[in-house]
């Protein structure tokens, strides 16, 4: 667990002498001494008035004391302090530093930096070693790496490069900006380090997923003449949890006890977090039960630990036992259900939260729930959340914008996703990438490329995810040359080394276009070892184009990497069936049985009036099952009347009887969902279906015909992309 507010203990943010104030002629004046005993802003205003009457206000030392009290006391008002400062004809450095320091911890840290710029131009004195730590802190809050580097240069030129407080602030700054290499360089260059220096670096490594480096540094500090404290140990335990190193985590726990390190609440929570992440829920619970004090983080950490292991009953019991309800544990439970493949249960918890009114959903709740809606295709609830965001005045930050775009895209409402995208002014790389992904999965490859070009015009730097989505767009739209160009540009233009996902996208691009030999050659020349996803992409292409020999090779390579991959067997079985090699199909099924592998059953879901209905292949468990099958028979009759002939090559098993063959096909889950949609969804609304597997060719043909015969818009999202059926045509143009 990352330490929160770790740096509030850092001495460089609260030095004993915040600046030097040498001109103390009026230091013992009765009015000035009263400033130290002020208890309210009103009292301070009265002293301010007396200073104006007596002329003390024009003494730099006296006004600096007034500004310090206004800006930094418990009852401080930074606006009032600024007004006082602006009336002073020649403020001393102490006054400048007081305001710079106050702004650095305010909601507008940029003003700290702006005051610093004013100081360098207007001040009668140069910034000193008490100025720089607070300006650097402000830039850390702003994550402004470039300006911070410039300030680092000023520190060097000003001769403060050996000052402990200044160097500690630089480490903190680089860590906050994610620039660990620079932070570590500063750390290594320090002539002297205190516990704050070590803590900043250890916590920095731990928080940025460099667990090994954090633990190595801890082992180094144990040999130094610096005593680790509770902040140190929070970072070390966080690293243990990320490494899943239970044995070392236990040793760290015993080290804390043996060395009498103060067991703060934050450290206690870190111990619980370490044990839960390392899978020792019993040790976590024993420690949790012994904790003298617990806060919401303690309860949430323990609840998340149970949920992570799939013990949702225990997690629910903890939720009910929390003395003071808060949104954090609800978020943890909703997230655990969603990440463990239980999206319906996640939505049930969200609905329970709404009904109980025990806590108010926050941004995290809404992002998680929108992600769950995207998985299920639950657009009614996703749209309700969008309305809730507007109604409650929830700040629409980039996380929520991305989640909304993703939800609408995956629910088949691309127009609404585009509306959200165009309605906001602030778009980070994830917002752009999500919209490119939405266009890609709906088959609008050229639109995705056009959006990428607009992203460049907006000076938003693409990342690895952007290129994965862009290459996927090229793949699904048959844009082979464009895909090649973007793949080359990654390194040549953007200095970004392609990873295995990008290689898999390129294999998929070549394969879908029928360029199987080129795909194989591309794999042979890969500078990294081909992963299962790469061989899976090639196997999928062989299925599309019926290349049995290459399919056998790709399947063999895939099974070497993932012996239990049932999808590989099913894909090869599909290829054999399509080629009429039923003996090979039987052999594969026998191997699957011997290895205890089962084909993933087809499952399709459809949302009606906010309720998600799921159908398995051949399902008859639905309350309206009789009506659904009657509708299927009606559909079959109408299909035959227009000359439809089932594509029996889509069957993955040898079924000799003609009638049974046709029956097996119309039992596919997406047909059950479509029939249910025809029964329950009004003519004006599209029928939206989400399927866990690839739509088979025969169901694809049937959906096209149904859209024409029944004058309905049908949108099916399968494992790979969207299919918009209307008037007898599909948006994929039979390229999927």
VENWO-V229550 format. One record per backbone hydrogen bond with DSSP energy under -0.5 kcal/mol. CO is the residue of the C=O (numbers start at 1). NH is the residue of the N-H. E is the energy in kcal/mol with one decimal. If there is no record, write none. Layout:
# VENWO-V229550
co:nh:e
CO:NH:E
CO:NH:E
This chain:
# VENWO-V229550
co:nh:e
5:8:-1.3
6:9:-1.0
7:10:-1.5
10:13:-1.6
11:14:-1.4
16:18:-0.6
22:24:-1.6
24:27:-1.7
26:29:-1.7
29:33:-2.5
30:34:-1.1
31:35:-0.5
32:35:-1.2
32:36:-0.6
33:36:-0.6
34:37:-1.3
35:38:-1.5
40:44:-1.7
41:45:-2.2
42:46:-1.7
43:47:-1.8
44:48:-2.4
45:49:-2.3
46:50:-2.0
47:51:-2.5
48:52:-1.8
49:53:-2.1
50:54:-2.3
51:55:-1.0
51:56:-0.8
51:57:-1.8
55:58:-1.4
56:59:-2.1
58:60:-0.6
59:63:-2.5
60:64:-2.0
61:65:-1.7
62:66:-1.8
63:67:-2.8
64:68:-2.5
65:69:-2.2
66:70:-2.3
67:71:-2.5
68:72:-2.7
69:73:-1.2
70:77:-2.5
73:76:-1.7
77:81:-2.6
78:82:-2.3
79:83:-1.9
80:84:-2.4
81:85:-2.7
82:86:-2.6
83:87:-0.7
84:87:-1.2
84:88:-0.7
85:88:-1.3
88:91:-0.5
92:95:-0.6
92:96:-1.8
93:97:-3.0
94:98:-2.1
95:99:-1.9
96:100:-2.7
97:101:-2.7
98:102:-2.1
99:103:-2.8
100:104:-1.6
101:105:-0.8
102:105:-0.8
103:106:-1.4
108:111:-1.9
109:112:-1.2
109:113:-1.1
110:114:-2.2
111:115:-2.4
112:116:-1.8
113:117:-2.3
114:118:-2.2
115:119:-2.4
116:120:-2.1
117:121:-1.2
118:122:-3.7
118:123:-0.6
119:123:-1.7
128:131:-1.5
128:132:-1.5
129:133:-0.6
131:134:-0.7
131:135:-1.5
132:136:-2.8
133:137:-1.9
134:138:-2.1
135:139:-2.1
136:140:-1.8
137:141:-2.0
138:142:-1.5
139:143:-0.8
139:144:-1.9
140:143:-0.5
143:145:-1.2
144:148:-2.1
145:149:-2.4
146:150:-1.7
147:151:-2.3
148:152:-2.3
149:153:-1.8
150:154:-1.7
151:155:-2.3
152:156:-1.9
153:157:-2.4
154:158:-2.4
155:159:-0.5
155:160:-2.1
156:159:-1.1
160:163:-1.6
163:167:-2.5
164:168:-2.5
165:169:-1.9
166:170:-1.8
167:171:-2.2
168:172:-2.3
169:173:-2.3
170:174:-2.6
171:175:-2.4
172:176:-2.5
173:177:-1.7
174:179:-2.7
175:178:-1.7
178:180:-1.1
179:183:-1.9
180:184:-2.7
181:185:-1.8
182:186:-2.4
183:187:-2.3
184:188:-2.6
185:189:-1.7
186:190:-0.7
187:190:-0.9
194:198:-1.7
195:199:-2.8
196:200:-2.7
197:201:-1.8
198:202:-3.0
199:203:-2.9
200:204:-1.7
201:205:-2.4
202:206:-2.5
203:207:-2.9
204:208:-1.4
205:210:-3.0
206:209:-1.1
210:214:-2.0
211:215:-2.4
212:216:-2.5
213:217:-2.2
214:218:-1.9
215:219:-2.2
216:220:-1.5
217:221:-2.3
218:222:-1.8
219:223:-0.6
220:223:-0.7
221:224:-1.3
221:226:-0.6
224:226:-0.6
226:228:-0.6
229:233:-2.0
230:234:-1.6
231:235:-1.5
232:236:-1.9
233:237:-2.7
234:238:-2.0
235:239:-2.0
236:240:-2.2
237:241:-2.3
238:242:-1.9
239:243:-1.9
240:244:-0.8
240:245:-2.2
244:246:-1.2
245:249:-2.1
246:250:-2.5
247:251:-1.8
248:252:-2.6
249:253:-2.2
250:254:-2.3
251:255:-2.4
252:256:-2.3
253:257:-1.8
254:258:-2.9
255:259:-2.1
256:261:-1.9
257:260:-1.0
262:264:-1.7
264:268:-2.6
265:269:-2.4
266:270:-1.7
267:271:-2.0
268:272:-2.0
269:273:-2.5
270:274:-2.4
271:275:-2.2
272:276:-2.4
273:277:-2.5
274:278:-2.0
275:280:-2.2
276:279:-1.2
279:281:-1.2
280:284:-2.0
281:285:-2.4
282:286:-2.3
283:287:-2.3
284:288:-2.6
285:289:-2.6
286:290:-1.2
287:291:-0.9
288:291:-0.8
295:299:-1.8
296:300:-2.5
297:301:-2.7
298:302:-2.0
299:303:-2.6
300:304:-2.9
301:305:-1.8
302:306:-1.9
303:307:-2.5
304:308:-2.6
305:309:-1.2
306:311:-2.3
307:310:-1.5
310:312:-1.6
311:315:-1.7
312:316:-2.7
313:317:-2.1
314:318:-2.2
315:319:-2.2
316:320:-2.0
317:321:-1.2
318:322:-1.0
319:322:-0.6
323:325:-0.6
326:330:-0.7
327:331:-2.5
328:332:-2.3
329:333:-2.1
330:334:-2.6
331:335:-2.8
332:336:-2.1
333:337:-2.2
334:338:-2.2
335:339:-2.9
336:340:-1.6
337:342:-2.8
338:341:-1.0
342:346:-1.9
343:347:-2.2
344:348:-1.8
345:349:-2.1
346:350:-2.0
347:351:-2.5
348:352:-2.2
349:353:-2.5
350:354:-2.1
351:355:-2.2
352:356:-2.7
353:357:-1.9
362:366:-2.2
363:367:-2.4
364:368:-2.6
365:369:-2.6
366:370:-2.4
367:371:-2.0
368:372:-2.0
369:373:-2.6
370:374:-2.2
371:375:-1.8
372:376:-2.0
373:377:-1.7
373:378:-1.9
377:379:-1.8
378:382:-2.0
379:383:-3.2
380:384:-1.9
381:385:-2.4
382:386:-1.8
383:387:-2.1
384:388:-2.7
385:389:-2.6
386:390:-1.7
387:391:-3.0
388:392:-2.9
389:394:-2.0
390:393:-0.6
395:397:-1.8
397:401:-2.4
398:402:-2.5
399:403:-2.2
400:404:-2.6
401:405:-2.5
402:406:-2.5
403:407:-2.5
404:408:-2.7
405:409:-2.4
406:410:-2.6
407:411:-1.3
408:413:-2.5
409:412:-1.3
412:414:-0.9
413:417:-1.8
414:418:-2.4
415:419:-2.1
416:420:-2.3
417:421:-2.3
418:422:-2.7
419:423:-1.2
420:424:-0.5
421:424:-0.9
425:427:-0.7
428:432:-2.0
429:433:-2.5
430:434:-2.4
431:435:-1.9
432:436:-2.3
433:437:-2.4
434:438:-2.2
435:439:-2.2
436:440:-2.2
437:441:-2.7
438:442:-1.0
439:444:-2.7
440:443:-1.7
441:722:-3.1
443:445:-1.3
444:448:-2.0
445:449:-2.1
446:450:-2.4
447:451:-2.3
448:452:-2.0
449:453:-2.0
450:454:-1.8
451:455:-2.1
452:456:-1.8
453:457:-1.9
454:458:-1.7
455:460:-2.0
456:459:-1.8
459:461:-0.6
463:467:-1.7
464:468:-1.9
465:469:-2.4
466:470:-2.4
467:471:-2.8
468:472:-1.9
469:473:-2.0
470:474:-1.8
471:475:-2.2
472:476:-2.6
473:477:-1.0
474:479:-2.5
475:478:-1.0
478:480:-1.5
479:483:-2.0
480:484:-2.4
481:485:-2.3
482:486:-2.4
483:487:-2.2
484:488:-2.2
485:489:-2.4
486:490:-1.3
487:491:-0.6
488:491:-0.7
488:492:-1.9
489:493:-2.3
489:494:-2.0
490:496:-3.0
491:495:-0.9
495:497:-0.5
499:502:-1.0
499:503:-1.6
500:504:-2.5
501:505:-2.0
502:506:-1.9
503:507:-2.3
504:508:-2.4
505:509:-2.3
506:510:-2.5
507:511:-2.8
508:512:-2.9
509:513:-1.3
510:515:-2.6
511:514:-1.8
514:516:-1.6
515:519:-2.1
516:520:-2.3
517:521:-2.4
518:522:-2.4
519:523:-2.0
520:524:-2.1
521:525:-1.6
523:526:-1.3
531:535:-1.9
532:536:-2.6
533:537:-1.9
534:538:-1.8
535:539:-2.5
536:540:-2.4
537:541:-1.8
538:542:-2.1
539:543:-1.8
540:544:-1.8
541:545:-2.0
542:546:-1.3
542:547:-1.3
546:548:-1.1
547:551:-1.5
548:552:-2.3
549:553:-1.6
550:554:-2.8
551:555:-2.8
552:556:-2.1
553:557:-2.2
554:558:-2.4
555:559:-2.6
556:560:-1.4
557:561:-1.2
558:562:-2.5
562:565:-2.0
564:566:-1.4
565:568:-0.9
565:569:-1.0
566:570:-2.3
567:571:-2.6
568:572:-2.3
569:573:-2.7
570:574:-2.5
571:575:-2.0
572:576:-2.6
573:577:-2.7
574:578:-2.5
575:579:-1.4
576:581:-2.9
577:580:-1.3
580:582:-1.6
581:585:-1.6
582:586:-2.3
583:587:-2.0
584:588:-2.4
585:589:-2.3
586:590:-2.0
587:591:-2.2
588:592:-2.4
589:593:-2.2
590:594:-2.4
591:595:-1.9
592:597:-3.3
593:596:-1.2
602:617:-1.2
603:692:-2.1
604:615:-2.8
605:690:-2.5
606:608:-0.5
606:613:-3.0
608:611:-1.7
611:608:-2.7
611:613:-0.6
613:606:-2.3
615:604:-2.7
616:619:-2.1
622:625:-2.2
624:628:-2.5
625:629:-2.5
626:630:-1.9
627:631:-2.2
628:632:-2.1
629:633:-2.0
630:634:-2.0
631:635:-2.7
632:636:-2.7
633:637:-2.2
634:638:-2.2
635:639:-2.6
636:640:-2.2
637:641:-1.7
638:642:-0.8
639:642:-0.9
639:644:-2.4
640:643:-1.7
646:648:-1.1
647:650:-1.6
648:651:-1.5
653:655:-0.8
654:656:-0.5
657:661:-2.1
658:662:-1.9
659:663:-2.2
660:664:-2.6
661:665:-1.6
662:666:-2.1
663:667:-0.5
664:667:-0.5
665:668:-1.7
667:618:-2.6
668:671:-1.1
668:672:-1.5
669:673:-2.2
670:674:-2.2
671:675:-2.5
672:676:-2.3
673:677:-2.3
674:678:-2.5
675:679:-1.5
676:680:-1.7
677:681:-2.7
682:685:-1.6
686:688:-0.7
687:689:-0.6
687:715:-3.3
689:717:-3.0
690:605:-2.7
693:719:-0.8
696:700:-2.1
697:701:-2.0
698:702:-2.5
699:703:-2.6
700:704:-1.7
701:705:-2.0
702:706:-2.9
703:707:-2.2
704:708:-1.1
705:709:-3.2
706:710:-2.8
707:712:-1.1
707:727:-0.6
712:714:-0.6
713:687:-2.7
714:716:-0.5
714:725:-3.6
715:689:-3.2
715:717:-0.5
716:718:-0.7
716:723:-2.2
717:691:-3.5
721:718:-2.3
723:716:-2.5
723:725:-0.7
724:726:-0.5
724:731:-1.5
725:714:-2.2
726:729:-1.6
729:726:-2.4
730:733:-1.8
732:735:-1.6
734:736:-0.6
